Amino acid sequence: MTDRLAYSVEDAAHLLSLSRSQLYAFLKDGLIVGKKLGGRTVIPRDELERFLVEAPSYTLAGDA
């Protein structure tokens, strides 16, 4: 990630390889916490990092 403090929903979705609608669903469900700044939703960099750290891990069967 860059040195930006926060990302727009579109930029955050791109960084996480998610659609905007999926990111909005995560916001609605409280899985990601956004901030309102001047009527615009932004997601702090540390929130994106927290989300990735806490996301469930998995492996594909047969991969070694």
Distance bins in CASP14 RR format, pairs under 12 A and 6 or more apart:
PFRMAT RR
TARGET T0000
AUTHOR 0000-0000-0000
RMODE 2
METHOD distances of the structure
MODEL  1
1 7 0 0 0 0 1 0 0 0 0 0 0
1 11 0 0 0 0 0 1 0 0 0 0 0
1 12 0 0 0 0 0 1 0 0 0 0 0
1 14 0 0 0 0 0 1 0 0 0 0 0
1 15 1 0 0 1 0 0 0 0 0 0 0
1 16 0 0 0 0 0 1 0 0 0 0 0
1 43 0 0 0 0 0 1 0 0 0 0 0
1 44 0 0 0 0 0 1 0 0 0 0 0
1 45 1 0 1 0 0 0 0 0 0 0 0
1 46 0 0 0 0 0 1 0 0 0 0 0
1 47 0 0 0 0 0 1 0 0 0 0 0
1 48 1 0 0 1 0 0 0 0 0 0 0
1 49 1 0 0 1 0 0 0 0 0 0 0
1 52 0 0 0 0 1 0 0 0 0 0 0
2 11 0 0 0 0 1 0 0 0 0 0 0
2 15 0 0 0 0 1 0 0 0 0 0 0
2 45 0 0 0 0 1 0 0 0 0 0 0
2 48 0 0 0 0 0 1 0 0 0 0 0
3 45 0 0 0 0 1 0 0 0 0 0 0
4 11 0 0 0 0 1 0 0 0 0 0 0
4 12 0 0 0 0 0 1 0 0 0 0 0
4 15 0 0 0 0 0 1 0 0 0 0 0
4 42 0 0 0 0 1 0 0 0 0 0 0
4 43 0 0 0 0 0 1 0 0 0 0 0
4 44 0 0 0 0 1 0 0 0 0 0 0
4 45 1 0 0 1 0 0 0 0 0 0 0
4 46 0 0 0 0 0 1 0 0 0 0 0
4 48 0 0 0 0 0 1 0 0 0 0 0
5 35 0 0 0 0 0 1 0 0 0 0 0
5 37 0 0 0 0 0 1 0 0 0 0 0
5 42 0 0 0 0 1 0 0 0 0 0 0
5 43 0 0 0 0 0 1 0 0 0 0 0
5 44 1 0 0 1 0 0 0 0 0 0 0
5 45 1 0 1 0 0 0 0 0 0 0 0
5 46 0 0 0 0 1 0 0 0 0 0 0
5 47 0 0 0 0 0 1 0 0 0 0 0
5 48 0 0 0 0 0 1 0 0 0 0 0
6 12 0 0 0 0 1 0 0 0 0 0 0
6 15 0 0 0 0 0 1 0 0 0 0 0
6 33 0 0 0 0 0 1 0 0 0 0 0
6 34 0 0 0 0 1 0 0 0 0 0 0
6 35 1 0 0 1 0 0 0 0 0 0 0
6 36 0 0 0 0 0 1 0 0 0 0 0
6 37 1 0 0 1 0 0 0 0 0 0 0
6 40 0 0 0 0 1 0 0 0 0 0 0
6 41 0 0 0 0 1 0 0 0 0 0 0
6 42 1 0 1 0 0 0 0 0 0 0 0
6 43 1 0 0 1 0 0 0 0 0 0 0
6 44 1 0 1 0 0 0 0 0 0 0 0
6 45 1 0 0 1 0 0 0 0 0 0 0
6 46 0 0 0 0 1 0 0 0 0 0 0
6 47 0 0 0 0 1 0 0 0 0 0 0
6 48 0 0 0 0 1 0 0 0 0 0 0
7 13 0 0 0 0 1 0 0 0 0 0 0
7 14 0 0 0 0 1 0 0 0 0 0 0
7 15 1 0 0 1 0 0 0 0 0 0 0
7 16 0 0 0 0 1 0 0 0 0 0 0
7 23 0 0 0 0 0 1 0 0 0 0 0
7 32 0 0 0 0 0 1 0 0 0 0 0
7 34 0 0 0 0 1 0 0 0 0 0 0
7 35 0 0 0 0 0 1 0 0 0 0 0
7 37 0 0 0 0 0 1 0 0 0 0 0
7 40 0 0 0 0 0 1 0 0 0 0 0
7 41 0 0 0 0 0 1 0 0 0 0 0
7 42 1 0 0 1 0 0 0 0 0 0 0
7 43 1 0 1 0 0 0 0 0 0 0 0
7 44 0 0 0 0 1 0 0 0 0 0 0
7 45 1 0 0 1 0 0 0 0 0 0 0
7 46 0 0 0 0 0 1 0 0 0 0 0
7 47 0 0 0 0 1 0 0 0 0 0 0
7 48 1 0 0 1 0 0 0 0 0 0 0
7 49 0 0 0 0 0 1 0 0 0 0 0
7 51 0 0 0 0 0 1 0 0 0 0 0
8 14 0 0 0 0 1 0 0 0 0 0 0
8 15 0 0 0 0 0 1 0 0 0 0 0
8 20 0 0 0 0 1 0 0 0 0 0 0
8 23 0 0 0 0 0 1 0 0 0 0 0
8 34 0 0 0 0 0 1 0 0 0 0 0
8 35 0 0 0 0 0 1 0 0 0 0 0
8 37 0 0 0 0 0 1 0 0 0 0 0
8 39 0 0 0 0 0 1 0 0 0 0 0
8 40 1 0 0 1 0 0 0 0 0 0 0
8 41 1 0 0 1 0 0 0 0 0 0 0
8 42 1 0 0 1 0 0 0 0 0 0 0
8 43 1 0 0 1 0 0 0 0 0 0 0
8 44 0 0 0 0 0 1 0 0 0 0 0
8 48 0 0 0 0 0 1 0 0 0 0 0
9 15 0 0 0 0 0 1 0 0 0 0 0
9 16 0 0 0 0 0 1 0 0 0 0 0
9 18 0 0 0 0 1 0 0 0 0 0 0
9 19 0 0 0 0 0 1 0 0 0 0 0
9 20 1 0 1 0 0 0 0 0 0 0 0
9 21 0 0 0 0 1 0 0 0 0 0 0
9 22 0 0 0 0 0 1 0 0 0 0 0
9 23 1 0 1 0 0 0 0 0 0 0 0
9 24 1 0 0 1 0 0 0 0 0 0 0
9 25 0 0 0 0 0 1 0 0 0 0 0
9 26 0 0 0 0 0 1 0 0 0 0 0
9 27 1 0 0 1 0 0 0 0 0 0 0
9 28 0 0 0 0 0 1 0 0 0 0 0
9 32 0 0 0 0 1 0 0 0 0 0 0
9 34 0 0 0 0 1 0 0 0 0 0 0
9 35 0 0 0 0 0 1 0 0 0 0 0
9 36 0 0 0 0 0 1 0 0 0 0 0
9 37 0 0 0 0 0 1 0 0 0 0 0
9 39 0 0 0 0 0 1 0 0 0 0 0
9 40 0 0 0 0 1 0 0 0 0 0 0
9 41 1 0 1 0 0 0 0 0 0 0 0
9 42 1 0 0 1 0 0 0 0 0 0 0
9 43 1 0 0 1 0 0 0 0 0 0 0
9 48 0 0 0 0 0 1 0 0 0 0 0
10 16 0 0 0 0 0 1 0 0 0 0 0
10 18 0 0 0 0 0 1 0 0 0 0 0
10 19 0 0 0 0 0 1 0 0 0 0 0
10 20 1 0 1 0 0 0 0 0 0 0 0
10 21 0 0 0 0 0 1 0 0 0 0 0
10 23 0 0 0 0 1 0 0 0 0 0 0
10 24 0 0 0 0 0 1 0 0 0 0 0
10 40 0 0 0 0 0 1 0 0 0 0 0
10 41 0 0 0 0 0 1 0 0 0 0 0
10 42 0 0 0 0 0 1 0 0 0 0 0
10 43 0 0 0 0 0 1 0 0 0 0 0
11 18 0 0 0 0 0 1 0 0 0 0 0
11 20 0 0 0 0 0 1 0 0 0 0 0
11 23 0 0 0 0 0 1 0 0 0 0 0
11 40 0 0 0 0 0 1 0 0 0 0 0
11 41 0 0 0 0 0 1 0 0 0 0 0
11 42 0 0 0 0 1 0 0 0 0 0 0
11 43 0 0 0 0 1 0 0 0 0 0 0
11 45 0 0 0 0 0 1 0 0 0 0 0
11 48 0 0 0 0 1 0 0 0 0 0 0
12 18 0 0 0 0 1 0 0 0 0 0 0
12 19 0 0 0 0 0 1 0 0 0 0 0
12 20 0 0 0 0 1 0 0 0 0 0 0
12 22 0 0 0 0 0 1 0 0 0 0 0
12 23 1 0 0 1 0 0 0 0 0 0 0
12 24 0 0 0 0 0 1 0 0 0 0 0
12 26 0 0 0 0 1 0 0 0 0 0 0
12 27 0 0 0 0 1 0 0 0 0 0 0
12 32 1 0 0 1 0 0 0 0 0 0 0
12 33 0 0 0 0 0 1 0 0 0 0 0
12 34 0 0 0 0 1 0 0 0 0 0 0
12 35 0 0 0 0 0 1 0 0 0 0 0
12 41 0 0 0 0 1 0 0 0 0 0 0
12 42 0 0 0 0 1 0 0 0 0 0 0
12 43 1 0 1 0 0 0 0 0 0 0 0
12 44 0 0 0 0 1 0 0 0 0 0 0
12 45 0 0 0 0 1 0 0 0 0 0 0
12 47 0 0 0 0 1 0 0 0 0 0 0
12 48 1 0 1 0 0 0 0 0 0 0 0
12 49 0 0 0 0 0 1 0 0 0 0 0
12 51 0 0 0 0 1 0 0 0 0 0 0
12 52 0 0 0 0 0 1 0 0 0 0 0
13 19 1 0 0 1 0 0 0 0 0 0 0
13 20 1 0 1 0 0 0 0 0 0 0 0
13 21 0 0 0 0 1 0 0 0 0 0 0
13 22 1 0 0 1 0 0 0 0 0 0 0
13 23 1 0 1 0 0 0 0 0 0 0 0
13 24 0 0 0 0 1 0 0 0 0 0 0
13 25 0 0 0 0 0 1 0 0 0 0 0
13 26 0 0 0 0 1 0 0 0 0 0 0
13 27 0 0 0 0 0 1 0 0 0 0 0
13 32 0 0 0 0 0 1 0 0 0 0 0
13 41 0 0 0 0 0 1 0 0 0 0 0
13 43 0 0 0 0 1 0 0 0 0 0 0
13 48 0 0 0 0 0 1 0 0 0 0 0
13 51 0 0 0 0 0 1 0 0 0 0 0
14 20 0 0 0 0 1 0 0 0 0 0 0
14 22 0 0 0 0 0 1 0 0 0 0 0
14 23 0 0 0 0 1 0 0 0 0 0 0
14 43 0 0 0 0 0 1 0 0 0 0 0
14 48 0 0 0 0 0 1 0 0 0 0 0
15 23 0 0 0 0 1 0 0 0 0 0 0
15 32 0 0 0 0 0 1 0 0 0 0 0
15 43 0 0 0 0 1 0 0 0 0 0 0
15 45 0 0 0 0 1 0 0 0 0 0 0
15 47 0 0 0 0 0 1 0 0 0 0 0
15 48 1 0 0 1 0 0 0 0 0 0 0
15 49 0 0 0 0 0 1 0 0 0 0 0
15 51 0 0 0 0 0 1 0 0 0 0 0
15 52 0 0 0 0 1 0 0 0 0 0 0
16 22 0 0 0 0 1 0 0 0 0 0 0
16 23 1 0 0 1 0 0 0 0 0 0 0
16 26 0 0 0 0 1 0 0 0 0 0 0
16 31 0 0 0 0 0 1 0 0 0 0 0
16 32 0 0 0 0 1 0 0 0 0 0 0
16 43 0 0 0 0 1 0 0 0 0 0 0
16 47 0 0 0 0 0 1 0 0 0 0 0
16 48 1 0 0 1 0 0 0 0 0 0 0
16 49 0 0 0 0 0 1 0 0 0 0 0
16 51 1 0 0 1 0 0 0 0 0 0 0
16 52 1 0 0 1 0 0 0 0 0 0 0
16 55 0 0 0 0 1 0 0 0 0 0 0
17 23 0 0 0 0 0 1 0 0 0 0 0
17 48 0 0 0 0 0 1 0 0 0 0 0
17 52 0 0 0 0 0 1 0 0 0 0 0
18 24 0 0 0 0 1 0 0 0 0 0 0
18 25 0 0 0 0 1 0 0 0 0 0 0
18 26 1 0 0 1 0 0 0 0 0 0 0
18 27 0 0 0 0 0 1 0 0 0 0 0
18 31 0 0 0 0 0 1 0 0 0 0 0
18 32 0 0 0 0 1 0 0 0 0 0 0
18 43 0 0 0 0 0 1 0 0 0 0 0
18 48 0 0 0 0 0 1 0 0 0 0 0
18 51 0 0 0 0 0 1 0 0 0 0 0
18 52 0 0 0 0 0 1 0 0 0 0 0
18 55 0 0 0 0 0 1 0 0 0 0 0
19 25 0 0 0 0 1 0 0 0 0 0 0
19 26 0 0 0 0 0 1 0 0 0 0 0
20 26 0 0 0 0 0 1 0 0 0 0 0
20 27 0 0 0 0 0 1 0 0 0 0 0
20 41 0 0 0 0 0 1 0 0 0 0 0
20 43 0 0 0 0 0 1 0 0 0 0 0
21 27 0 0 0 0 0 1 0 0 0 0 0
21 28 0 0 0 0 0 1 0 0 0 0 0
22 28 0 0 0 0 0 1 0 0 0 0 0
22 29 0 0 0 0 0 1 0 0 0 0 0
22 31 0 0 0 0 0 1 0 0 0 0 0
22 32 0 0 0 0 0 1 0 0 0 0 0
23 29 0 0 0 0 0 1 0 0 0 0 0
23 30 0 0 0 0 0 1 0 0 0 0 0
23 31 0 0 0 0 1 0 0 0 0 0 0
23 32 1 0 0 1 0 0 0 0 0 0 0
23 34 0 0 0 0 1 0 0 0 0 0 0
23 41 0 0 0 0 1 0 0 0 0 0 0
23 42 0 0 0 0 0 1 0 0 0 0 0
23 43 0 0 0 0 1 0 0 0 0 0 0
23 47 0 0 0 0 0 1 0 0 0 0 0
23 48 0 0 0 0 0 1 0 0 0 0 0
23 51 0 0 0 0 1 0 0 0 0 0 0
24 30 0 0 0 0 0 1 0 0 0 0 0
24 31 0 0 0 0 0 1 0 0 0 0 0
24 32 0 0 0 0 1 0 0 0 0 0 0
24 34 0 0 0 0 0 1 0 0 0 0 0
24 41 0 0 0 0 1 0 0 0 0 0 0
24 43 0 0 0 0 0 1 0 0 0 0 0
25 31 0 0 0 0 1 0 0 0 0 0 0
25 32 0 0 0 0 1 0 0 0 0 0 0
26 32 1 0 1 0 0 0 0 0 0 0 0
26 33 0 0 0 0 1 0 0 0 0 0 0
26 34 0 0 0 0 1 0 0 0 0 0 0
26 41 0 0 0 0 0 1 0 0 0 0 0
26 43 0 0 0 0 1 0 0 0 0 0 0
26 47 0 0 0 0 0 1 0 0 0 0 0
26 48 0 0 0 0 0 1 0 0 0 0 0
26 51 1 0 0 1 0 0 0 0 0 0 0
26 52 0 0 0 0 0 1 0 0 0 0 0
26 54 0 0 0 0 0 1 0 0 0 0 0
26 55 0 0 0 0 0 1 0 0 0 0 0
27 33 1 0 0 1 0 0 0 0 0 0 0
27 34 1 0 0 1 0 0 0 0 0 0 0
27 35 0 0 0 0 0 1 0 0 0 0 0
27 36 0 0 0 0 0 1 0 0 0 0 0
27 41 1 0 0 1 0 0 0 0 0 0 0
27 42 0 0 0 0 0 1 0 0 0 0 0
27 43 1 0 0 1 0 0 0 0 0 0 0
27 47 0 0 0 0 0 1 0 0 0 0 0
27 48 0 0 0 0 0 1 0 0 0 0 0
27 51 0 0 0 0 0 1 0 0 0 0 0
28 34 0 0 0 0 0 1 0 0 0 0 0
28 41 0 0 0 0 0 1 0 0 0 0 0
29 51 0 0 0 0 0 1 0 0 0 0 0
30 43 0 0 0 0 0 1 0 0 0 0 0
30 47 0 0 0 0 0 1 0 0 0 0 0
30 50 0 0 0 0 0 1 0 0 0 0 0
30 51 0 0 0 0 0 1 0 0 0 0 0
30 54 0 0 0 0 0 1 0 0 0 0 0
31 43 0 0 0 0 0 1 0 0 0 0 0
31 47 0 0 0 0 0 1 0 0 0 0 0
31 48 0 0 0 0 0 1 0 0 0 0 0
31 50 0 0 0 0 0 1 0 0 0 0 0
31 51 1 0 0 1 0 0 0 0 0 0 0
31 52 0 0 0 0 0 1 0 0 0 0 0
31 54 0 0 0 0 1 0 0 0 0 0 0
31 55 0 0 0 0 1 0 0 0 0 0 0
31 56 0 0 0 0 0 1 0 0 0 0 0
32 41 0 0 0 0 0 1 0 0 0 0 0
32 42 0 0 0 0 0 1 0 0 0 0 0
32 43 1 0 0 1 0 0 0 0 0 0 0
32 44 0 0 0 0 1 0 0 0 0 0 0
32 46 0 0 0 0 0 1 0 0 0 0 0
32 47 1 0 0 1 0 0 0 0 0 0 0
32 48 1 0 0 1 0 0 0 0 0 0 0
32 49 0 0 0 0 0 1 0 0 0 0 0
32 50 0 0 0 0 1 0 0 0 0 0 0
32 51 1 0 1 0 0 0 0 0 0 0 0
32 52 0 0 0 0 0 1 0 0 0 0 0
32 54 0 0 0 0 0 1 0 0 0 0 0
32 55 0 0 0 0 0 1 0 0 0 0 0
33 41 0 0 0 0 0 1 0 0 0 0 0
33 42 0 0 0 0 0 1 0 0 0 0 0
33 43 1 0 0 1 0 0 0 0 0 0 0
33 44 1 0 0 1 0 0 0 0 0 0 0
33 46 0 0 0 0 0 1 0 0 0 0 0
33 47 1 0 1 0 0 0 0 0 0 0 0
33 48 0 0 0 0 0 1 0 0 0 0 0
33 50 0 0 0 0 1 0 0 0 0 0 0
33 51 0 0 0 0 1 0 0 0 0 0 0
33 54 0 0 0 0 0 1 0 0 0 0 0
34 40 0 0 0 0 0 1 0 0 0 0 0
34 41 1 0 1 0 0 0 0 0 0 0 0
34 42 1 0 0 1 0 0 0 0 0 0 0
34 43 1 0 1 0 0 0 0 0 0 0 0
34 44 1 0 0 1 0 0 0 0 0 0 0
34 45 0 0 0 0 0 1 0 0 0 0 0
34 46 0 0 0 0 0 1 0 0 0 0 0
34 47 1 0 0 1 0 0 0 0 0 0 0
34 48 0 0 0 0 1 0 0 0 0 0 0
34 50 0 0 0 0 0 1 0 0 0 0 0
34 51 0 0 0 0 0 1 0 0 0 0 0
35 41 1 0 0 1 0 0 0 0 0 0 0
35 42 1 0 1 0 0 0 0 0 0 0 0
35 43 1 0 0 1 0 0 0 0 0 0 0
35 44 1 0 0 1 0 0 0 0 0 0 0
35 45 0 0 0 0 0 1 0 0 0 0 0
35 46 0 0 0 0 0 1 0 0 0 0 0
35 47 0 0 0 0 1 0 0 0 0 0 0
36 42 0 0 0 0 1 0 0 0 0 0 0
36 43 0 0 0 0 0 1 0 0 0 0 0
37 43 0 0 0 0 0 1 0 0 0 0 0
37 44 0 0 0 0 0 1 0 0 0 0 0
41 47 0 0 0 0 0 1 0 0 0 0 0
42 48 0 0 0 0 0 1 0 0 0 0 0
43 49 0 0 0 0 0 1 0 0 0 0 0
43 50 0 0 0 0 0 1 0 0 0 0 0
43 51 0 0 0 0 1 0 0 0 0 0 0
44 50 0 0 0 0 1 0 0 0 0 0 0
44 51 0 0 0 0 0 1 0 0 0 0 0
45 51 0 0 0 0 0 1 0 0 0 0 0
45 52 0 0 0 0 0 1 0 0 0 0 0
46 52 0 0 0 0 0 1 0 0 0 0 0
46 53 0 0 0 0 0 1 0 0 0 0 0
47 53 0 0 0 0 0 1 0 0 0 0 0
47 54 0 0 0 0 0 1 0 0 0 0 0
48 54 0 0 0 0 0 1 0 0 0 0 0
48 55 0 0 0 0 0 1 0 0 0 0 0
49 55 0 0 0 0 0 1 0 0 0 0 0
END
